[in-house]
Amino acid sequence: MKHTWRTPPGRKHTWHASPDLAARYADGALPEADAWSLEKHLEGCGACAARVSAAVRGTAAGAVLADVRNSVLTTAATRSPGTRPAPAGRRRTSRLRPALWSLGPALRGTWLLALLSVTLGAVLLSRAADYGATRTLLLALAPVVPVAGVALSYGRHTDPLHEIATATPSGGLRLALTRTAAVLGVSLPVLTLTGAALPASGAPGAAAWLLPGLTLTLGALTLASFVGCRTATAVTGGGWLAAVLVPAVAAHGGPFTTRLAGQLSARFDGDRTGWAAAAVVCAVLLAARRSAYDHMENR
């Protein structure tokens, strides 16, 4: 039997739950995938939520739920006169907890260790070993660091609570963007300031990588809606490294780092309009593919 009540990607509330659909959901007769689709729809449709709620109240479980509700309300009414409002500081803390929890692995674990390793390694290589081309090497890696951060902060392979998180109203693309923002908020200033502290030695400016790095991150998020987060970040990061390293290795004349600096200058400064246009295209495609993030639990 073909079902027609699922919302097409990119559109909202193009269908509503019929009384028969609500009754089947209340009785537990609806297939799991269709029940999941209906529950997702109920998050933003009050009319359907009221219809399904009425159907549930008409079942045997409805009477039990009504008893539980009355018991909770009675207990709350009994205790409310002696209940003191929480202190202002505690209320602020309670509001911050969901936001901090949603950041999850974006601010801990393997990715932060990798970021610190890259930056501290670059500083030590420049200061202790007096290696003048350190900024060139750092800038070659900088655009893929946020991409790696996205891979290590979102997905069931990195977050033990991923399936639970994606089932909440704040899950899906919203959760991915929240963690991506945390990754960018840490990596962009750290890598840029580290690059500024290193000698130029013919390399592009310390902030030249920001637009390409943002574009690659958006591209990885967009590609993830098709092939999953791990594959998308591997393809995006590997593609960037291949684009700058392979021509530098194949070129002739001068040290490798000099040739690499030339490749970076061509990629960073050669066509900033192209990077900006690519970022806009990726953002539009990501918005169009946002519903795909609701079904990425197994990728």
C-alpha positions, 0 to 999 in steps of 0.5 A: 500500500502506498502512503501519501502523508509524508512531507516532501523535502523542503516543504512544510505541512502539505498533509494532515493526519486523517482520523483513520491514521490517528486511530491506527497510530493510537492503536499501535497498528501503524508501521514504525516508519510511518509512525515516526513520520507522523510524530515528526509532523506533529512537532509543528502541526497543532491541529494534527497533534490535537486529533492524535491526542483525542484518538489516544484518549479514546483507547485503553491507554488513554484512561491510564494516561488520564489517571497519571495526569490527574495524579501529577496535577494533584501532587503539583497543586498540593506542593505548589504553595510551599514551593520557592522559585529557583534562584536566578543563578540556578535558572540561568544555569539550567538554561545553559545546560541544554545548550552545552549538551547540544555542543557535545563532542564538538568541544571535547575529545579527539578533535580538540587534541588534533587542533592543539597538536596542529597549532602547538606543532607548528609553533614548536617547528617554527621556534625550536627548529627554526623552520621558516616555512611552517606557516605554509604547512599550517595553511595547507592543513587549516581548511581541513581542520574544521572539516575534521572537527565536523566529522568528529563531533557529529554522527553515531560513531562519535557521539554515544547519544546521537540517536537520542539527540537526533530524535529530539526537536533540536536534532537533525540539521539544527544539531549538526549546525550547532556543533559545526558553529562550535567547531568553527568558533574554536578553530578559526581564531586559534588557527588564524592567530597561530598563523599570524605568529609564524613568519610569512616566508612567502606564504599567503596571509594568516587569514587567507584560508578562512573563506576556503575553510568555510566553503569546504565545511559547508560543502562537507555538510551538504555532501553528508546529506547524500553519503553520510558525515564520515564519507563526506568529510573524507572526500572533502578534506582529501580533495582539498589536500590533493588539490594543493599537494599533488600540483606542488609535488609535480611542479619543478623548480625550488623547494617543495614548500616554495611550490606549495606556497605558490599553490596556496596563493593560487587557491586562496587569492586567485578567485575569492569570488568563486569561493564565495559563490561556492559557499552560497551554493552549498548553503542553498543546497544544504537548506534544501537537503535539511530533511535528509539529516532526520534520517542519518542515524545509521550513517 
